[in-house]
């Protein structure tokens, strides 16, 4: 097996960015998290040891680094537990969308944002990145049972959030 160099991360950047975007909810913060992850990977490159499929294990290692950086940011106060889908620098989300698919995607994004970071991370690794429970446990350095229980709770919370109708705003009236 040929040895991979740090430039092997380049094709994985879109997947890292997608994961970071779903994790943080903010495009700018996601870009910062990806950059921090790549910088950390370059500094710690000698610690990475390829497993069965080198590219797959590289992605798993990068996601592990991203997870740790994200948790460090939460602990240190650099990450904020706010509604991440209310970006000041991004486009405003429409309150009513005639396209049902887009409206459903926005509802899913808002529901994901309301999950705890731990639940969101497990759900994203299993449902979006398609890692097995065991691989998710390795990436997050958690016991397998913890991954399974967090995933179950995250799915149930997400289901409840998506079944609850969005609050309707009261229409404005002209007062004379």
N, C-alpha and C positions, 0 to 999 in steps of 0.2 A: 504494500500500500504506500502510495506516494505521500510524503509529508505535506500537510496543508500549511500555507503561510497566512499571515493576518489578512492579506487581500482576499482570502476566501470568504470573508464576512460580507463583501460587497453585494453578492447576489441575495443575501439574507436580509439586507436592509429594509426592503418593503415589508417583509413579514414582521420584522422587529418594530417598524413604525406603526403598522396596523395594530399590533398587540399593545404598544405603548399608548396609542390613541384611544383604544378601547379601555385601557387601564386608567388613564388620567382624565380622559374626556376633553382635553384641551390640545389643540394642534401644536401650539408653541411649547407647552410643557412636554408633550410627547417627543417633539424633536430634541429638546434638551435631554430627556431621559435616554433616547437612542444615542445621542452624542456621548453622554456620560458612560453608557454601557460600552460603546466601542472604544472609548479612551481607556476604560478600565481593562477591557479585554486585551488591548495592545500592551498595556503595562504588565499584565499577568499572563501573557501568551504562553510562557514556559510551563504554567500550571495546567494547561489544557491537555488532556490525553484523549486521543480519539478512541472510540469504541467501535462497535460493529460497522455502522455506516458513518463515515467521518463527518459528512455534511450534516446529517441528522443530529449527531451528538454535539456538533459545533453549535447548532441552533439551540439545543437544549441547554448547553453551557451558557450561551449568551442570554437566554431567558432567565437562567438562574442568577446571573449577574444583574440583570434588569430588575428582577424581583427583590434582590437584596438592596439595590440602590433605591428602589421605590419605598421599601420599608424604612430604610435609613432616613429618607426624606420625610416620611410621615412622622417618625420619631423625633427628628430634629426640627420639625416645623417648616421645612421647605415645601412640603406638599400640604395642601389644605383640604380638609374634608368639607368642601362646599359643593354646591350643585355644579359639577364640572361642565354641564352642557350650556351654561350661561356664560359664554365667552364674550368679553368686551371687544376683542379684536377680530372675532369671526362674524359671519353673517348671522343675522337674527333668524331664529327658527320660526317658521310660519305657525300661526295659531290655528289656522284651518287650511287643510290641503286637499284639493279636489282629487289628487292621485292617491288612491288607497294604499298602494305599496309604499310610497314615500312616507305617508302618514304613519303606517305601521312601523317602518324603520325608525322614525323619530320617536315613536312611543317606546320601542325597544331600547333605544339609546338612553332615553330618560329613565326607564326602568333600571337599566344597568347602572346608571349613575347613582341610583338610590340604594344599591346594594353596598354592603360594607366592602372595603378593599380586599379583605381576605376571601370573602365569598365570591366577589367579582373575579379575582385572580384565578381561583380554582375553576370557576365556570368557563372563563375564557380559554384556559389551557386545555380543558377537556372538550368543550363544545366548538370552539373556533379553531384552535391549533391542532385538535384531534389527537392529543396525547392520551395514553392509557392512564388509568388511575395510578398505577405503579410509577410510570414515568413522571406524572404530575407530582407525586409524592417525592421523588428524587429531586426534581427541579426546585420545589419549594422547601425541601428538607423537612418534610412532615411525615408522621406515621400514616400508613395507608388508610387506617380507619378514620383519621381526622379528615383526610381528603374526601373520603366517601360521605362523611356526615356533613361537611361544609358544602359539598356539591348538592346533596339532597336538600339542605336548607336553602341554598341559593336558588335552585330550580323552583322550589315551593314559593319562595318570596317573589321570584320573577313572575311566576304564574299568577300569583295574587295581584301583583302590580299591573300586569297586562289585562287582567279581567276587570279591574276597577276602572270605571269610566273616568276620563279626565274631567277635572272640575270645569264647569262652564262659567264663563264670566257673564255678569249681568249686562244686558244691553244698555247703552247710554240713552237717557231720555232728555228731551229738551224741557227745561223748567222755566216757566215764565213768571 
